Amino acid sequence: MPAYILIAIGGAIGSLARGWFSTAAARWWGVGFPWGTVAINLGGSFLIGLFAALTLPGGRFAGNADLRALVMVGICGGFTTFSSFSLQTLELLREGRGLAALGNVAGSVLLCLAATAAGYALAAPPAPPSAVSANAEPDRPAPVPPARG
């Protein structure tokens, strides 16, 4: 079967799993903190690490490109892209490229946060005066409420 079909199937599985787990996590733990996202990122990172090792030379499924496409790219990619980021950072560390790994972590977090803020700022409507809470500092808007998904 072509890799792109395996990736599509895995992506559907991962996306559906993420949707189900996000909804379930909100019921289990509430929405005050994104515990569901933390759990998804941890689970996806564990799964991609597990299959990366299983498909290494000498691993149980050594060289199985189909399994890598289905699980690592498809399922993990649909479930969380944080798992790919984590694996790439681990690979940099295993290669002895600690500074590059640190740069990947710092750069990804800071640049992605900045990109998210820029996209948000570009598209967000101006906040009406009533959106500023009584507890907010005078020049600082109230915090953004958690997203519900």
LINFENBEL-V299114 format. One line per field, one symbol per residue. ss: DSSP state (~ for helix, > for strand, _ for the rest). phi: phi as a letter, one per 20 degrees, with the letter a starting at -180 (. if undefined). Layout:
ss: ???
phi: ???
//
This chain:
ss: __~~~~~~~~~~~~~~~~~~~~~~~~~~~_____~~~~~~~~~~~~~~~~~~~~__________~~~~~~~~~~~~~~~__~~~~~~~~~~~~~___~~~~~~~~~~~~~~~~~~~~~~~~~~_____~~~__________________
phi: .fgfffffffffffffffgfffffffffdndfbfffffffffffffffffffffdfgnfgdgmeffffffefeffffffaefffgfffffffffemdgffffffffffffffffffffffffdfffffgffeffeffgdcfffffffdc
//
